[in-house]
Amino acid sequence: MATIHISEAEAARDFAGLMAKVRAGAEIVIESGSNPPAILRSEFPAPRTISECIALARKHELETGEAPVLDPDFADDVAEIIRNRQPWTPPAWD
C-alpha cells in the first residue's frame, strides 16, 4: 500500500481525487507542519486476486523458507464452490 504525504492545501484542492486513491488502497497523510492532523485510509483493505495471493505465498516461502500450509479441507471446499456455482444474472434495470 502506498503512502502519500500532502499538505492541507493540496488536500482541499482535490479531495475527490484523494478519495479515489484511498479506495485504490493508498494511505493519505495530510500534513500541517510536523504533526499530521489527518490520515486517510480505507477501513477495508483492497481485495487481492488469487494470483496475487499465490505470489505473496511464494515470496513468503522464499524469504522465510516456510511454505504456507492450507487447511486440509480447503481443496475440497474450493472444488465444491466450483461445482455448485451458478451463472450470475443481474437484474435488468429500466
C-alpha positions as a LaTeX table, in Angstrom:
\begin{tabular}{lrrr}
\hline
Residue & $x$ (\AA) & $y$ (\AA) & $z$ (\AA) \\
\hline
Met1 & 0.00 & 0.00 & 0.00 \\
Ala2 & 1.39 & 3.39 & $-1.00$ \\
Thr3 & 1.61 & 6.24 & 1.50 \\
Ile4 & 1.15 & 9.71 & 0.05 \\
His5 & 2.11 & 12.82 & 2.03 \\
Ile6 & 0.38 & 16.07 & 1.07 \\
Ser7 & $-0.35$ & 19.48 & 2.58 \\
Glu8 & $-3.75$ & 20.63 & 3.80 \\
Ala9 & $-3.99$ & 23.00 & 0.83 \\
Glu10 & $-3.32$ & 20.18 & $-1.65$ \\
Ala11 & $-5.93$ & 18.00 & 0.06 \\
Ala12 & $-8.53$ & 20.77 & $-0.15$ \\
Arg13 & $-7.88$ & 21.29 & $-3.88$ \\
Asp14 & $-8.66$ & 17.70 & $-4.92$ \\
Phe15 & $-10.44$ & 15.80 & $-2.17$ \\
Ala16 & $-12.33$ & 13.62 & $-4.67$ \\
Gly17 & $-9.00$ & 12.59 & $-6.19$ \\
Leu18 & $-7.66$ & 11.72 & $-2.74$ \\
Met19 & $-10.69$ & 9.56 & $-2.03$ \\
Ala20 & $-10.16$ & 7.69 & $-5.30$ \\
Lys21 & $-6.59$ & 6.94 & $-4.22$ \\
Val22 & $-7.83$ & 5.76 & $-0.80$ \\
Arg23 & $-10.36$ & 3.45 & $-2.46$ \\
Ala24 & $-7.50$ & 2.03 & $-4.56$ \\
Gly25 & $-5.60$ & 1.18 & $-1.36$ \\
Ala26 & $-3.37$ & 4.21 & $-0.73$ \\
Glu27 & $-2.91$ & 5.86 & 2.64 \\
Ile28 & $-3.00$ & 9.67 & 2.57 \\
Val29 & $-1.16$ & 11.64 & 5.27 \\
Ile30 & $-2.35$ & 15.24 & 5.36 \\
Glu31 & 0.44 & 17.29 & 6.86 \\
Ser32 & 0.48 & 20.60 & 8.67 \\
Gly33 & 3.94 & 21.36 & 9.98 \\
Ser34 & 5.50 & 18.41 & 11.77 \\
Asn35 & 2.23 & 16.95 & 13.07 \\
Pro36 & $-0.21$ & 15.37 & 10.59 \\
Pro37 & $-3.75$ & 16.35 & 11.59 \\
Ala38 & $-5.32$ & 13.57 & 9.50 \\
Ile39 & $-4.57$ & 10.25 & 7.89 \\
Leu40 & $-6.98$ & 8.88 & 5.32 \\
Arg41 & $-7.10$ & 5.15 & 4.67 \\
Ser42 & $-9.76$ & 2.66 & 3.75 \\
Glu43 & $-11.49$ & 0.81 & 6.53 \\
Phe44 & $-11.18$ & $-2.32$ & 4.41 \\
Pro45 & $-8.04$ & $-3.47$ & 2.61 \\
Ala46 & $-8.13$ & $-3.61$ & $-1.16$ \\
Pro47 & $-9.15$ & $-7.08$ & $-2.33$ \\
Arg48 & $-6.45$ & $-9.34$ & $-3.77$ \\
Thr49 & $-6.75$ & $-11.67$ & $-6.72$ \\
Ile50 & $-5.88$ & $-15.32$ & $-6.35$ \\
Ser51 & $-2.74$ & $-14.77$ & $-8.43$ \\
Glu52 & $-1.64$ & $-12.01$ & $-6.01$ \\
Cys53 & $-2.22$ & $-14.36$ & $-3.06$ \\
Ile54 & $-0.18$ & $-17.09$ & $-4.73$ \\
Ala55 & 2.64 & $-14.62$ & $-5.45$ \\
Leu56 & 2.62 & $-13.47$ & $-1.80$ \\
Ala57 & 2.74 & $-17.09$ & $-0.61$ \\
Arg58 & 5.72 & $-17.82$ & $-2.88$ \\
Lys59 & 7.50 & $-14.67$ & $-1.70$ \\
His60 & 6.88 & $-15.63$ & 1.92 \\
Glu61 & 8.32 & $-19.10$ & 1.28 \\
Leu62 & 11.42 & $-17.68$ & $-0.41$ \\
Glu63 & 12.02 & $-15.17$ & 2.39 \\
Thr64 & 11.37 & $-17.45$ & 5.35 \\
Gly65 & 11.86 & $-20.96$ & 3.99 \\
Glu66 & 8.42 & $-21.87$ & 5.31 \\
Ala67 & 5.63 & $-22.75$ & 2.90 \\
Pro68 & 2.08 & $-21.74$ & 3.82 \\
Val69 & 0.01 & $-24.73$ & 4.90 \\
Leu70 & $-3.59$ & $-24.84$ & 3.78 \\
Asp71 & $-6.46$ & $-26.15$ & 5.81 \\
Pro72 & $-6.88$ & $-29.87$ & 5.00 \\
Asp73 & $-10.41$ & $-29.29$ & 3.67 \\
Phe74 & $-9.52$ & $-26.21$ & 1.61 \\
Ala75 & $-9.20$ & $-28.01$ & $-1.74$ \\
Asp76 & $-12.50$ & $-29.84$ & $-1.16$ \\
Asp77 & $-14.22$ & $-26.56$ & $-0.26$ \\
Val78 & $-12.96$ & $-24.86$ & $-3.44$ \\
Ala79 & $-14.00$ & $-27.83$ & $-5.57$ \\
Glu80 & $-17.49$ & $-27.74$ & $-4.04$ \\
Ile81 & $-17.80$ & $-24.00$ & $-4.69$ \\
Ile82 & $-16.79$ & $-24.50$ & $-8.31$ \\
Arg83 & $-19.19$ & $-27.44$ & $-8.72$ \\
Asn84 & $-22.14$ & $-25.51$ & $-7.30$ \\
Arg85 & $-21.58$ & $-22.08$ & $-8.78$ \\
Gln86 & $-24.39$ & $-20.58$ & $-10.82$ \\
Pro87 & $-24.17$ & $-18.03$ & $-13.60$ \\
Trp88 & $-24.76$ & $-14.52$ & $-12.36$ \\
Thr89 & $-27.75$ & $-12.89$ & $-13.98$ \\
Pro90 & $-28.01$ & $-9.31$ & $-12.74$ \\
Pro91 & $-31.46$ & $-7.74$ & $-12.70$ \\
Ala92 & $-32.41$ & $-5.63$ & $-15.69$ \\
Trp93 & $-32.98$ & $-2.02$ & $-14.69$ \\
Asp94 & $-35.43$ & 0.13 & $-16.59$ \\
\hline
\end{tabular}
